[in-house]
Amino acid sequence: MSNETWTYIALGSAAGLSLIVWLVLVLVPAWNSFSRVWERLVATVLSIYVLAAFVLAGVMAGGAFLWYFDEL
């Protein structure tokens, strides 16, 4: 396998593992905390919002690392 293939496998594995961890640690407790369907849907939307914030923070941290990599 080429280095590019290994990179895609690593990125896909990290994304899949992160999604599973988010489902287990954030979404399931948020879903089980409420009894009405609309409350559960709102909890899901807010959980997705939190996930998006963490993804954005990770992309920004990674981008900052790559931007300043030659100066480190």
Secondary structure, 3 states (H helix, E strand, C coil): CCHHHHHHHHHHHHHHHHHHHHHHHHHHHHHHCCCCHHHHHHHHHHHHHHHHHHHHHHHHHHHHHHHCHHHC
